[in-house]
Amino acid sequence: MKNSEIRAWYQRRVAEIFGLNQEWIAQDISLEERALRAWRIRHDARMEARSMMQNTAEIEDLRERDRRLYGNPDGPTFDQLVKENYRGGSQGNEVYERIISGSQTTNREVNKLLDPTTPTE
């Protein structure tokens, strides 16, 4: 698979979180649990996408980026996101809402790196 195809797969997987969250709301799943599930889907998609990539140097570049940003080669942990949101001024339910929302977006720079045909705006 080409990186552009892998990135498209990743973006489709991330896009599924919105609908899943709506189902979880209908199932009366707690906000914190929904945030954890959304984070897990995105995290697992990140890991699976990287496992599909052929070029080990590109994989290591992504891991190094995550090390710089999050101190972890596999991206932020759920607890780290909770703490970062509190430090950023979010309170109560807003912390978990922001995690759910953030789990549904992808990084434009990485999109462009892995799929040069991706629009920047």
N, C-alpha and C positions, 0 to 999 in steps of 0.2 A: 504494500500500500504506500502511496505517496503521502508526504506530510500533509498536503492540502486535504486529502481524503480523510486522514486521521483527525485533523482539526475539525473538519465538517462533522465527523462522527461525534467528536467531543462536544461540539456546540449543540448538536441535536440532543445529546444526552442531557446536557445542562438545561436546555429548553424544556425538557420534560418535567422539571422540578415544579414549575408553576402549576400545571395540572394535578400533579401528585399532591401538592400542598392543598389545593382545593378539595381533593378527595379526603385528605387527612382532617381538614376542618370539618367536613361533613361527618366524619367518623368520630368527631369530638376528641381528637388527639391533642394533647397539651401543646402549647406554643413552644415550650422548651424542647419537647420531643420532636416536633416538626422541624425545628431549627437543626437539631442534631441529625435527623434523617436527611435534610437538604444538604447539610455540610458533607455528610458521608457519601451521598450520591456524587457530589462534585469531586470530592477527594478520590473516590474509587475510580471515577471517570478519568481523572488526571493520571492516576497510576496505570490504568489500563491503556490509555492513549500512549503513554511513554513506552509501555511494553511492546506496542505495535511498531514503534519507530525503529528504523533500520540503522541509522547513523548514531553510534554511541557517543560521538563528540557532541552532537546536537542534544542528546539526552542529558549529557553532563552539563552542558550550558544551561539547560532549564533547571537542573538540580542546583547549580551554583547560583542562579538567579534567586531561587527559593531560599537558599542558605542566606544570601545577603538580605533578603526582605524579611524572612521569618525565622532565621536561625535553624531551619530544618530543611533538608533537601527535598522533602516531599510536600512542602507547603505548610500553611498554618494548621495547628491543631484546633479542635473545637474550643478547648479551654482558652487557648491563646486568643481566639477571636472574641470570646466573651470578655476577657480582660481588656483587650484593645478597645472594644466598644464602650465599656465602662470608663476607661481612661479618656476616651474621646468625648465623654459627656452624656452618652446614652444612659438611660435609667430604666429599670423594670423591664416591661415587655418589649420596649423599643430595642433592647439589645438583641433579643431573639428575632424580632421582625427584620432587623438590619442583616442578621446572618442569613436569614431565608432570602431576602432580597439580593444580597451579595452573592449567594450561591448560584443565582440565575444569570449572572453576567460573566463575561470572559474578558481577558486582558487584551486590549486593542493591539498593543505592541507585539505580544506573542502571536495573536491572530495574523498580523502582517508578516511576522518572521516565518511562520510555518505555512502561510498561504498568501503569497504576494498579491493575489487577485482580490483579497478582502478589502472592501472600501474602508477608508479611515474615518469617515463620518457617517 
